[in-house]
Structures are given as C-alpha cells and as structure tokens.
Amino acid sequence: MVTSFVHCSRGLRRSCSIRGAKMPSSYFSELRSAVQNGIRKSAAGCDGGVQSSVEVLVGQGKLWSGNLRCFHSVPSSAVSGLNVLLRPGTVFHSRSDSQLGLKRDYCSGVSPGYGLGIRNSRNCSNFSRGFLGKSRSFSSSGEGESIQYDVVIVGAGPAGLSAAIRLKQMCRGKDSDLSVCVVEKGAEVGAHILSGNVFEPRALDELIPQWKNEEAPINVPVSSDKFWFLTKDRAFSLPCPFDNKGNYVISLSQLVRWLGKKAEELGVEIYPGFAASEVLYDDDTVVGIKTNDMGISKDGTKKETFQQGVALKDFLDKVTREEVMMPDSSSTLQKSEITGRITLLAEGCRGSLSEKLLRKFNLREKGHGQHQTYALGIKEVWEIEEHKHKPGSVIHTLGWPLDNKTYGGSFLYHMNDRQVSLGFVVALNYGNPYLNPYEEFQKLKHHPAIKCLLDGGSVLQYGARTLNEGGFQSIPFPVFPGGAIIGCSAGFLNVPKIKGTHTAMKSGMLAAEAAFSALQEGSSMDMYWDALRKSWIWEELRLARNYRPAFEYGLLPGLGVSAFEHYVFKGRLPFTLKHGKPDHEATDVAKRHPPIEYPRPDGTLSFDVPTSLHRSNTNHDHDQPPHLRLRDPTVPERVNLPEYAGPESRYCPARVYEYVPDEEGKLKLHINAQNCLHCKACDIKDPKQNIEWTVPEGGGGPGYSIM
Amino acid sequence: MKIMVAIKRVVDYAVKIRVKPDKSGVETQNVKMSMNPFCEIALEEALRIKESGLASEVVAVSMGPPQCVDTIRTGLAMGADRGIHVEYPDALYPLSVAKLLKALVEVEKPGLLILGKQAIDDDCNQTGQMLAGLLRWPQGTFASKVILDKEKQAATVDREVDGGIETLSLDLPAVITTDLRLNQPRYATLPNIMKAKSKVVKKYTPQDLNVEIKADLEVVQVTEPPKRKVGVVLSSVDELIDKLKNEARVI
C-alpha cells in the first residue's frame, strides 16, 4: 500500500484522516521513524514538529511544497496512519521525478481549515500534472515501483501503435498533452509481429496520410491475384474472390517498426522487452498493468538479477480541483475535472490479459455473443531465384493437403528483394486430433505448383501465430471500466478478405479518440463502442459475416455459399449464420481417426521443427518458471494422451509439448517452454482448456524482422 | 576513480545470421542489434565496483554509426553515469578502436578500463590487449574474478587460461577484459530506462580525437561454413576401410 499526500485547498472543506491500517511503504517508514524518533507526538494544533523531518523527506522525495507548516498527531501504537495538518493554501507539487502522488478520493471532511492526511492507498497519481504540464511521478510501494501515465497501451502492434499515434495527434491538435506509454513483450518493436500480409492502406491513409513520403516500408503494389484449388498433383484456377487493387504486399513486422518510429517521433514512450503480466484493479476498475518480475529462476526463487515488475498506472480518476492560490504568486489553477483512467489492451489474437478481462467483465455476452473462433497460421519467408520472382504477385490456395472437413488454405505473396511470403492457415476447429498443421505445411511445399517456385531458394525466417476467424458474430463489447480492448484482442479480422491489419489500426484510432475525450472532457469510453458501430469496420465485417460459418457444413457447401454471398447476396442475407462448437470442443477423440503418417523432411523444401524454429530467432532465458501453466497437472496424462492422443504435441508449431517416456516407460508431458513462439494455439485448442498461456519474461520469444 | 567501459553494438546473439548474397559480409539490415554480451558483463562489473564504493563514475563508450547511441542508452539504463559516442560510419577494426580508446583515456583519465574479451560478431579478442599495449598499462584478460584494493591501487584478477585459473595482481590504472563467468548482468528496469533518457551522451569524431583511421584489414570474402554432408550407412568393416582410404583419404 502506498501512502499519499492530498492537497488542501483554501477554505478546505475536506481534510484527510487516515483510513486503512496497512503498513506504509519503506519510503514512508522513514517518515514514521523520523516522526517517532525526533518529533514529539502532539495533538493537532501544535506548531512546529514535523516540519524539519518533512522537509527532509521533501528533499528525498523531491516533493516540492509551498509554504508548508506541518502538524501531526501520531497514535501511540505502530503507525497505522498519520495526521499531518497543513495551513490552507499550501500546495504540493510533484515534479517529473517525484516520489509521491496524490489521491483525492481518500479525503474526507473533518474540519475546515487545516488538514492533510497521509493515507495508505494503493493508487497514487500525479495531481499536479495539470498545471505543471506533463509529468510523471514515481512511487514506491512495498511491492515495487509504479509509474503513472495518462494512457497505458499493452502491445506495440498495428492497433496499439495506431492508438498511440492518434492520441498524440489529437493532443497536438488541441494543444494539450497526454503521457502515453506502450509496453511490448518482444525484444524490439516488430519482433512478435507476423502476418501474411496484403495490406489495405485504408486506415493508414486516415492515420498518416503522407505515409508515401515518409519512407513507409510499403512499396510493392499487388500486381496479380490468383486463386487455386489444389489436388495432390494439380492446381485448378478458380475465379479470384479478392479485389486487391490498391493494396500492397508488405512485411507487417517492418511496417510496425516504422509505425513505432513514427510514434516515438510524436512523443510516445515505447518500452520493448517488458511484458505486461497482470492487470491492476481498484475495486472493479482497471487502473493499469504490472510488468513481469524479471530474474526468477525455474524453481521460483529469486536470482541475483531479480528485478520486481513495475506497475504502470493510469492517471488520476475523478479529481475536482478547486481554485488554488499559489503561496507566492497569484496565478490561479483552472477548474477542471480529470476523469478516466485508460488502459488499452492491444495484445493481438487471444491476448492473455484481454482474455482475463473478457471473462471477468462478461464482455462476450455483452457484445455479439458468439465465442471467438481461431485459425493457426504458419509462415516462412523464402528468398527465391530471380527469374521466378514477380513482385506483387498474390496467390491463395484451397483444398489439398487439407480434407473437405478442415477449413484452411495457403498464401504466397511476392515481396521485393526476391523475398516471398509463404504461409499455411488451418482453422483450429478441426476434428482429427492427429492433424499436425506444421507437417501439413511441409507437405504443401512439395506440391508441384508451389515446389517449382521454391526450388533453388532458401528460407530466411519462420514463424507462427493464431488469428481470429470469428468475425462479426464474435465481436465482444470491447469497453471495460478503465479502458478498452483494441485490435485482434477484440477481433476485427475480415475473414473472407483475410485482412485484419486495417481494421485493427482503425479500432486503435477510434479507441484513441474515445480515450482522448474521456480524459479531456470526462466522457465515457463507451463512445468507443458507438464509434466502432458507426465506422467502416462495422459495415465491412457485417457484409463478410456469413462466409466462414458456411464452411461448418464442409468445404463444398462452404464454397457454394461463399460464391452466393460474394456474387449475389453480398452480405445482404437477412440472417446471420452461427459458428459451430468452440475450437477446443471440436477436437474429436483419437479412436475415431486413423493416425496420419507424415513424410520425413527432405532438408531443402521441407524441414523438421528444430530447424524451422532456429529460423524464428526464438529465445527465452531458460532459467525462468515455465510460462505455460497447466491448470490441472494430471490432465495431460489422464485425458489428453489417452483420449486425444496428445494433440498439443501435434498442433504446436514449436514442439513445446512432447510426450516423453519417463524412467518407468510411461509417457509424460514435457514442456519446452523455451521454444514457444507465442502463437497461443495451445491456449485455444487444448481440449479441456487446461493449458494457460501466460507471459514469460519480457524480451523473450521470437525475433521476427521480415514476417 | 573513474571506470571507462567500452561497449559494442553487434547482431543480437539469438538471431540467425545470414551471409549476404555478394559474400561481402553478414546481413545486418533489418536484423536485431544489441549490446555484445561480454560488454554487458564488463559494464555489470564496473557497476558493481561503483556500488561497492571503490569508483565514483562509470562511463560507457561506443563507436560506430549513429545507432550506437541506442546501445549506450541501454548501458545508461543499466546504471552507467555518462555515455560517449565516437561517430564513425564504417567498420572499425580492433587497432583503430584501441587508438580511439587511447585518445579518450587521455581526455577522461579513468583509473580502470573494462572491456569485453571479444565481440560476438568478429571474435577478434584483440582490442583489450592492443589498448593495454598502446597505453603501456597492465592487462588482465579473460577475467573471471576481479577484486580491487583501493589503498594499494591494485587489482587482483583471476584469469581463465587453458591450464586453469591464473591469478594476477595489476597496478592501477589497468585494462581488464571480462570473460563469461565473471558475473550475471542485471536487467535494465523500466524506471531506469526512463531515467537514462536524461543522462548525457557526448559525441566525438575521430578527427576530434586526432586519430587517423586507417583500414589495416580488408575483408576479402565471407562464406557460410560448409554444410554437413549426409551420412552413409555402410554394410561391412571392409567397406569402411575402403571408404576411409579412397574417398576420405585419411589412411
């Protein structure tokens, strides 16, 4: 618990008394000992006393005060609170490096005139931010440091960075300032970003209209668009359902890195290498996040490099500042109401904190009600021979190697520099537990139509990530008390278009606009939901809503319905198809399916998982507690292995889960958490939802640069 | 006493490196760069010495293109007090680095120089030794333990050598290069990263320091190591001997 000073205003109506009996922080234990040792314990009203020691603390804590004369009374027992009385008109200011914050809420009326309380409270914030301009305060609690910002954004992806940039743009427009912090678990911005990607610049045109002149890494326009149906040996050209005119083939990792630079130019603080591991609450309102403790060893003990996680908190909640006179000048503070604590979660698909909040606040039911469905995308970037390379060529395939009951397909996009993005997407509601998406991808590469392109080339990078396929039906209510969920953490991907970047960016921008007015004018974050529904995201997703659910009935019915949707109804059907079972429930028991024999990798076109993993630049410090938690450690051997043949050992694209025989020959689950690509497939697909993906030490994970 | 630590910006150790198609070097575009791990260990040792009260200031020095400032900022976030950046756009080889460091030593006058034993991109293992030679200072390389004695103005360094551990006593000022087992570098915490933004990084160019950079080395070609050939299953010992004699020509 942190103690805080609250300022007193002239004609003080409220002075503070101490509530809460928690022990003060180490910082304030100094105050306590100073008080107990040197200063006489007196009833309120006596002069002198604490002044010298408080000034000492003022020096230490860099708390700058005006005309301060303190009075105090200390209960004779261990200090459970402290009454410090101030002459009215005394103002506490905190500078950017101050150690204390202010919390008005804990003020209660006692008597007019003098009063100030040091209160034990969990929330500190920088009250004086308004008239000192932007400042940040640090406070130490017994549990670690906390830093205050106006807006905290978790995740430096397209949505998070777009929100940050939009916030700063609006600040410039209205000549005010907000402190914005973005935390990113990857070692650098873009390290955990993986996507196809054929980019629709619609949102970027709104965010940064002059992106062409600012060296954005968007320079390969789509030159051709093909759609193939594959059988084992042949490829049949189908009419292409996509319209990619005006779109570009990009590497999203590079675009995000560029967005990060733009954000920093505008004053956003981005901190890669810090993983947000828990959400901080005040009652039921989200007030910020806390980063992971670093330097904990595998068995849970602290190593010598142990560093406690840092709490990033939002700005003060409802504080009404009355007119306050500065002691020596006659400047007057503006009367203003600062409301809103804004935390934006932009963790991408199946974000760990977002999922917790979606459950806690029942956001799915409040939204469009359906559960989210997912797919796993596995991608490689190849460097191919010059004469085979056609920049801007876009190819999508359906059919082989997947069967009629499994939704999925592949993509092949030609970037520049002889680089080609090749990927394979499998919907995670597949039934056969023996399906191994990674091996299916390796099989695909041997198809004659794909092989001829890849021959003579080499793989540069490999990676995998899950993506949303729920579309319109699965959109949750994205606002929670204290913030909102943006981007793929909520789920705005347009499944038939297979594009989610532009909608993620737009959602970030709309949330930023709502947050800005919430912080400046005190409106509610619900404006974000309203803005979403009035935006082009809504119309786009509504028109696209019936494509994916049609495939519940199989590949051919799905194609048929999609064709109808695309050419005839164009989304105007009066009904909305529902999704099937949630992905984890859709896994069938193993005894109903034959095991699938996958061919051995040949080392030039197809590879084994360790080789591919090496190309993802994945690394985690090995001596840390495993970040993949089993809610019930007996379930893998009791349920997953006998009933489902251990599906996690097959769908994980990083070989994290392995069933290895122990000394007695029994198979036991072994978790190689170090391999994890942060794709979240296990969190989604585990049949009993026993695997919980939590965030490892920041800075670990894949190192994508051209994905 | 001031400690000067030289840090190098290299390709991150976890990145899979690739040789450029023209074989002139390793691909560094769009590749994650970070502080050389041995330099991190050197900086950590300097910080520990400062925290034990035996030093007053830790200065982090880096040389190279403008992006080196990011590496210096990481060093400042770990706890260094000041940074120095010697800006030079092209590749710097160990002798040039040693000459630049010698010029900086004459400006800063540190009591101790700590470097990493080698950089993970070139594996030269030369800069510390050359620097000690130019300055005519004692050197303790491959240090696995460093103990400073302030009154005697000496450092006791345990060196990891091929035969075991060698303990040397060096009179200060001296050059120490760090090996892996010296310490475990600390994490740069978020508040420290923020505070580091306001710490000073001074810029120099080689001309400011009166050092002429001569390219005394020329990289002719960089190739990948030969790929391991697929093994062959043999059916008899005679076949093995035959292959060893005639194909591999080792007997």
Interface residues (C-beta under 8 A of the other chain):
Chain A: D97 R136 F138 E145 I147 A187 E188 A191 Q254 E269 Y271 F274 T291 M294 G295 K303 E304 T305 Q307 V310 L312 L460 H614 R615 N617 T618 N619 G703 S705 I706
Chain B: D12 A14 V15 K16 R18 N30 V31 K32 S34 Q184 P185 R186 Y187 T189 L190 P191 I193 M194 K195
